Amino acid sequence: MEFRVNQRVRVNKDVRNDGTCGSCKSGCVVAHEGDEGFVREVTEFLFRPAVVVHFLEKNKVIGFRPEELELVEDYNPDTGEWEDVSSG
């Protein structure tokens, strides 16, 4: 799955700090399964794809591997509408 900026995504498993989150203790959970946020940036980290997600309710910005996320809604700029693409 290819992620794009402004898509609404959901974390599909608890994600722990692997040492790359400077404001968190190593090993602590930085995002819980079911947390939803919006893609802020799609980039690379250590030569692998990374998706940077902004969680508005918690005001946190965290980077994920694509396999840790699932797409919930996509914004269509042509129609100006959100399209539900979740599987459940």
Secondary structure, DSSP 8 states (H G I E B T S, - for coil): ----TT-EEEE-S-EE--S--TTS-TTSEEE-TT-EEEEEEEEEETTEEEEEEEETTTTEEEEE-GGGEEEEEEEETTTTEEEE----
